[in-house]
Amino acid sequence: MPDFPIVDGHLHLYDPAVLSFPWMKEVPALDRPHLVREFDAAREGLEVEAAVFVEVDAAPGAHVAEARFIAALARNEPRIGAIVAHLPMDRGAETARDLEALREIPLVRGIRHLIQGHRNEPGWALRPEFVSGVQGLAGTGLVFDICIYAEQLPDATELVARCPKVQFVLDHLGKPDVRGGGFESWSRDVAALAQHPNVACKISGLATEADHATWREEELVPYIDRAIEVFGFERVLFGGDWPVSTLATGYRRWVECVDRAVAGASEAERRQLFVGNAGRLYRF
């Protein structure tokens, strides 16, 4: 376990009584409030000094309201260091208008549009209107979080190539198919993405891509090792993905898993992973 307070680069907070999340009807274990009080109970005394809130796929049209809701929470919760807000990136003038509304919220430091929902549409993220929307983040200081499945990595790599002035962060190591044994193709494709210096990678969400009931650390460590090998410690950051992660793991168990995977790293490298890189990338 880290012997210093950590920063969580990927935390979800929400209340279905405030905003609607239709997808949760299919995942009843998540369909209830998960706010700071619940997170504090889940971390079981592990010291988390700051966190990056990441959007939770609220009902269409609620993305600005979601960011404002979290900003209001942050007035009484200083550990919320940054917000990654949802924004549909392929709507031209509407995207530009909503981007300006989000930029008026000081804690908004990143944007996410879930590419993973289009896994059966090869090339979806390379449509001109989507690429143009992402390119519009250049010069804003906002990160674009890439949330995809492993088979979408080649498209993500091309998207990054077309947006060289935008900083990207790959969520959940690109969701490799741990359960199905998809290491080789993922390893090749994530290495290609890492060739672009404007991409970092979250060490997050990996247990939920394995068998939720039976996963073992030795299944996950090769993925963590490979991500660190290709991105380097200067471009990886820890993410808890709470509470989605609770479908497969407790919070402390995931932190311990990552910490053991990097047991041979230097103190400075471990602090980059667990603290420094999140603050640098999301500017807090």
C-alpha positions in Angstrom: 0.0 0.0 0.0 1.4 3.5 -0.8 2.8 5.1 2.3 1.7 8.6 1.1 -1.7 10.1 0.3 -2.7 9.3 -3.2 -4.6 11.2 -6.0 -7.3 9.3 -7.8 -7.3 10.2 -11.4 -10.7 8.7 -12.2 -13.6 9.0 -9.7 -17.4 9.0 -10.4 -19.8 10.8 -8.1 -23.6 11.0 -8.8 -27.1 11.0 -7.4 -29.8 9.4 -9.6 -32.4 11.6 -7.7 -30.7 14.7 -9.1 -29.8 13.6 -12.7 -30.9 10.7 -14.7 -28.5 7.9 -15.8 -30.6 5.5 -18.0 -27.9 3.0 -18.4 -27.9 2.2 -14.7 -31.2 0.5 -15.0 -29.3 -2.4 -16.5 -26.8 -2.3 -13.6 -28.9 -2.1 -10.4 -25.9 -2.3 -8.1 -24.8 1.1 -9.3 -28.3 2.7 -9.5 -28.2 4.6 -6.2 -26.4 7.6 -4.8 -22.6 7.4 -4.9 -21.3 10.6 -3.4 -18.4 11.7 -1.2 -19.8 10.0 2.0 -20.1 6.7 0.2 -16.6 7.0 -1.3 -15.1 7.8 2.0 -16.6 4.6 3.4 -15.4 2.6 0.4 -11.8 3.6 0.7 -11.5 2.0 4.1 -9.2 4.6 5.6 -6.9 4.8 2.6 -5.9 8.5 2.3 -7.0 10.1 -0.9 -5.9 13.7 -1.0 -7.5 14.7 -4.3 -9.5 13.2 -7.1 -10.5 13.9 -10.7 -14.2 13.6 -11.2 -15.1 11.9 -14.5 -18.5 12.2 -16.1 -21.0 9.4 -15.6 -22.9 9.3 -19.0 -25.9 11.2 -17.8 -29.1 11.4 -19.9 -28.7 13.3 -23.2 -28.6 17.0 -22.7 -27.6 16.9 -19.0 -23.8 17.3 -19.5 -23.5 20.9 -18.4 -25.9 20.3 -15.5 -23.8 17.4 -14.4 -20.6 19.5 -14.4 -22.4 22.3 -12.4 -23.7 19.7 -9.9 -20.1 18.5 -9.2 -18.8 22.0 -9.1 -21.4 22.7 -6.4 -20.3 19.6 -4.5 -16.7 20.8 -4.7 -17.4 24.0 -2.8 -17.7 21.8 0.3 -15.3 19.1 -0.8 -11.8 20.5 -1.7 -10.6 17.0 -2.6 -12.4 17.3 -6.0 -9.5 18.8 -7.9 -10.8 18.7 -11.4 -13.8 17.8 -13.5 -13.8 15.8 -16.8 -17.1 16.8 -18.2 -19.2 15.1 -20.9 -19.5 17.0 -24.2 -20.9 15.7 -27.5 -18.0 16.5 -29.8 -19.6 16.1 -33.2 -22.4 18.7 -33.2 -20.6 21.7 -34.7 -21.9 25.0 -33.4 -23.8 23.2 -30.5 -20.5 21.7 -29.4 -18.8 25.0 -29.5 -21.6 26.7 -27.5 -21.6 24.0 -24.8 -17.8 24.0 -24.6 -17.9 27.7 -23.7 -20.5 27.0 -21.0 -18.3 24.3 -19.6 -15.2 26.5 -19.6 -17.1 28.9 -17.4 -16.8 26.3 -14.7 -13.3 26.7 -13.3 -12.9 23.1 -12.2 -13.6 21.7 -15.7 -10.1 20.6 -16.9 -11.1 17.8 -19.3 -13.7 16.6 -21.7 -15.0 13.1 -22.5 -17.3 11.8 -25.2 -17.7 8.0 -24.9 -16.3 6.4 -28.0 -16.8 3.0 -26.5 -20.5 3.1 -27.3 -19.6 2.9 -31.0 -17.4 -0.2 -30.8 -19.4 -1.8 -33.7 -18.9 1.2 -35.9 -15.3 1.2 -37.2 -14.1 4.6 -38.0 -16.8 6.4 -36.0 -14.3 8.6 -34.1 -12.6 9.6 -37.4 -15.7 11.2 -38.9 -14.8 14.8 -39.9 -17.3 16.4 -37.5 -15.9 14.5 -34.5 -12.3 15.1 -35.3 -13.1 18.8 -35.8 -14.7 18.9 -32.4 -11.7 17.4 -30.7 -9.4 19.7 -32.6 -11.3 22.5 -31.1 -9.9 21.7 -27.7 -6.4 22.9 -28.8 -5.3 25.9 -26.9 -8.0 25.5 -24.2 -5.9 23.6 -21.7 -8.5 20.9 -21.6 -7.6 17.2 -21.8 -9.7 14.8 -23.9 -10.3 11.5 -22.1 -10.4 8.6 -24.5 -12.8 5.9 -23.3 -12.7 2.9 -25.8 -12.5 -0.8 -26.0 -9.3 -2.4 -27.2 -10.4 -3.0 -30.7 -10.9 0.7 -31.1 -7.3 1.5 -30.3 -6.2 1.9 -34.0 -9.0 4.5 -34.6 -8.0 6.3 -31.4 -4.4 6.4 -32.5 -5.4 8.0 -35.8 -7.6 10.5 -33.9 -4.6 11.5 -31.8 -2.4 11.8 -34.9 -5.0 14.2 -36.4 -5.1 16.3 -33.2 -1.4 16.9 -32.3 -2.1 20.0 -30.3 -4.6 18.3 -27.9 -3.6 16.5 -24.7 -5.2 13.0 -24.5 -5.6 10.6 -21.6 -6.5 6.9 -22.3 -9.0 5.7 -19.8 -8.7 2.1 -18.3 -5.7 1.1 -20.4 -8.0 1.0 -23.5 -10.2 -1.7 -21.9 -8.3 -4.8 -22.9 -10.2 -8.1 -23.0 -8.6 -9.6 -19.9 -11.4 -12.1 -19.6 -11.0 -13.3 -23.2 -7.2 -13.3 -23.3 -6.7 -10.4 -25.7 -3.2 -9.4 -24.5 -1.2 -9.7 -27.7 -3.3 -7.5 -30.0 -3.9 -5.0 -27.2 -0.2 -4.9 -26.4 0.7 -4.1 -30.1 -2.0 -1.4 -30.5 -1.4 0.4 -27.2 2.3 0.6 -28.0 1.4 2.3 -31.3 -0.8 4.8 -29.4 1.9 5.5 -26.9 4.2 6.6 -29.7 2.3 9.9 -29.6 3.8 12.0 -26.9 0.5 13.9 -26.3 -1.1 10.8 -24.8 -1.1 9.6 -21.2 -2.7 6.4 -19.8 -4.8 5.8 -16.7 -4.0 2.6 -14.8 -7.7 2.1 -14.0 -10.7 -0.1 -14.7 -8.8 -3.2 -15.4 -10.5 -5.6 -12.9 -13.9 -5.0 -14.5 -12.5 -6.2 -17.9 -11.5 -9.5 -16.2 -13.9 -12.1 -14.7 -15.6 -10.1 -11.9 -15.8 -13.0 -9.5 -12.6 -14.9 -10.1 -9.9 -12.4 -11.3 -6.4 -12.7 -9.9 -3.6 -10.1 -9.7 -1.3 -12.2 -11.9 -3.9 -11.8 -14.7 -3.7 -8.0 -14.5 -0.1 -7.3 -13.8 1.1 -8.0 -17.4 -1.3 -5.3 -18.7 -0.1 -2.8 -16.0 3.6 -3.7 -16.8 3.0 -3.2 -20.5 1.3 0.2 -20.1 4.1 1.5 -18.0 6.7 0.1 -20.4 5.3 1.9 -23.4 4.1 5.2 -21.7 6.8 5.4 -19.1 6.2 6.5 -15.5 5.9 10.1 -16.7 2.7 9.4 -18.6 0.7 7.0 -16.4 -1.7 7.9 -13.5 -3.7 5.9 -11.1 -7.5 5.7 -11.3 -9.9 4.0 -9.0 -12.9 4.1 -11.3 -15.1 4.0 -8.2 -17.9 2.9 -8.0 -18.0 1.1 -11.4 -15.0 -0.8 -10.1 -17.1 -2.2 -7.2 -18.6 -4.6 -9.8 -15.3 -6.5 -9.6 -13.2 -5.2 -6.7 -13.0 -3.3 -3.5 -11.2 0.1 -3.6 -8.3 -0.9 -1.3 -7.8 -4.2 -3.2 -7.3 -2.3 -6.5 -4.9 0.1 -5.0 -2.9 -2.7 -3.4 -2.9 -4.6 -6.8 -1.4 -1.6 -8.6 1.0 -0.9 -5.8 2.3 -4.4 -5.8 2.7 -4.3 -9.6 5.1 -1.4 -9.3 6.9 -2.6 -6.2 10.2 -2.5 -8.0 9.8 1.2 -9.0 11.6 4.0 -7.4 9.9 6.3 -4.8 9.8 9.1 -7.4 8.2 6.8 -10.0 5.5 5.6 -7.6 4.7 9.2 -6.7 4.4 10.1 -10.4 1.9 7.3 -10.8 -0.1 7.8 -7.6 0.1 11.6 -7.2 2.0 13.9 -9.6 0.8 13.0 -13.1 -2.9 13.5 -12.3 -2.2 16.9 -10.9 0.0 17.9 -13.8 -2.4 16.7 -16.5 -5.5 18.1 -15.0 -3.8 21.2 -13.6 -4.5 21.1 -9.9 
